[in-house]
Every structure is written in C-alpha cells, then in structure tokens.
Amino acid sequence: MKWKGKRYPEEFKRQIVKEVEETSNASLVARRHDLVPGTVTRWVRESKKQNGLIPSSNYSNNINAKSLEEENEQLKKLLVVKL
C-alpha cells in the first residue's frame, strides 16, 4: 500500500513560502510549523517556478543552445579573418 502523505491547503503553503522569503531561512520556518525542511524548500522552489522566477530547464537549454550557436558563428568569422 502506497503512503500518500499529508496534504496542506494552498493558502497555508503560500504563507509558509512568504515567511521563508521574509526570513531567508527555510529550516527555521519549517521548525516553527513542525514541517520537514525539504517540504518547505520544495514549496519555495515550486512557487518560484510558477511565478516565472526560475526558468524551466527546456527554456534555459534553448537559450544556452542559441548563445552557443551565436558564439560559434562569431568564432568562425574571426577564424576566416585571420586566415
């Protein structure tokens, strides 16, 4: 039988995330509310991702690939100029 864990209301999660942002200490906030620090950290990370503060991995991979392509083109042009 799979354990599903405890569910917390979204409003409670938002309050916890707000406290972490104010104190910059997820462990302290977790202790105050008898929560597992990893759970609080996950809520903060998910909140940042939902608010667009953390780009998704696909987004950052696309930007990185485009940046590398541009750099390669510049290097090719420099190489041609030197030859």
C-alpha positions as CSV (number, residue, x, y, z in Angstrom):
1,M,0.0,0.0,0.0
2,K,1.4,3.4,-1.0
3,W,1.6,6.1,1.6
4,K,0.1,9.4,0.3
5,G,1.4,11.7,3.0
6,K,-0.3,14.8,4.5
7,R,-1.9,17.3,2.2
8,Y,-1.7,21.0,3.1
9,P,-4.0,23.8,1.8
10,E,-2.6,26.1,-0.8
11,E,-3.1,29.1,1.4
12,F,-1.0,27.5,4.1
13,K,1.7,26.8,1.6
14,R,1.7,30.4,0.3
15,Q,2.0,31.6,3.9
16,I,5.0,29.4,4.5
17,V,6.7,30.5,1.3
18,K,6.1,34.1,2.3
19,E,7.7,33.5,5.7
20,V,10.7,31.8,4.0
21,E,11.1,34.8,1.7
22,E,11.0,37.2,4.6
23,T,13.4,35.3,6.8
24,S,15.5,33.6,4.0
25,N,15.7,30.5,6.2
26,A,13.5,27.5,5.2
27,S,14.8,25.4,8.1
28,L,13.7,27.9,10.7
29,V,10.3,28.3,9.2
30,A,9.9,24.5,8.9
31,R,10.8,24.1,12.6
32,R,8.3,26.8,13.7
33,H,5.5,24.9,11.9
34,D,6.6,21.3,12.6
35,L,7.3,20.7,8.9
36,V,10.1,18.8,7.2
37,P,12.6,21.3,5.8
38,G,12.7,19.5,2.4
39,T,9.0,20.0,2.0
40,V,9.3,23.7,2.7
41,T,12.2,24.1,0.3
42,R,10.2,22.2,-2.4
43,W,7.2,24.6,-1.9
44,V,9.5,27.6,-2.3
45,R,11.1,26.2,-5.4
46,E,7.7,25.3,-6.9
47,S,6.4,28.8,-6.1
48,K,9.3,30.5,-7.8
49,K,8.9,28.2,-10.8
50,Q,5.1,29.1,-11.0
51,N,5.9,32.8,-10.8
52,G,8.5,32.6,-13.6
53,L,11.4,33.3,-11.3
54,I,13.1,30.0,-12.2
55,P,13.1,29.2,-15.9
56,S,12.2,25.7,-16.9
57,S,15.1,23.5,-17.9
58,N,13.9,23.5,-21.6
59,Y,13.8,27.3,-21.6
60,S,17.4,27.6,-20.3
61,N,18.6,24.9,-22.6
62,N,17.2,26.7,-25.6
63,I,18.8,30.0,-24.6
64,N,22.1,28.3,-23.9
65,A,22.0,26.5,-27.3
66,K,21.2,29.7,-29.1
67,S,24.0,31.5,-27.3
68,L,26.5,28.8,-28.2
69,E,25.4,28.9,-31.8
70,E,25.9,32.7,-31.9
71,E,29.4,32.3,-30.3
72,N,30.3,29.6,-32.9
73,E,29.4,31.9,-35.7
74,Q,31.5,34.7,-34.3
75,L,34.5,32.4,-33.8
76,K,34.1,31.1,-37.4
77,K,34.2,34.7,-38.7
78,L,37.3,35.5,-36.7
79,L,39.0,32.4,-38.0
80,V,38.3,33.4,-41.6
81,V,39.6,36.9,-40.9
82,K,42.9,35.5,-39.5
83,L,43.4,33.2,-42.5
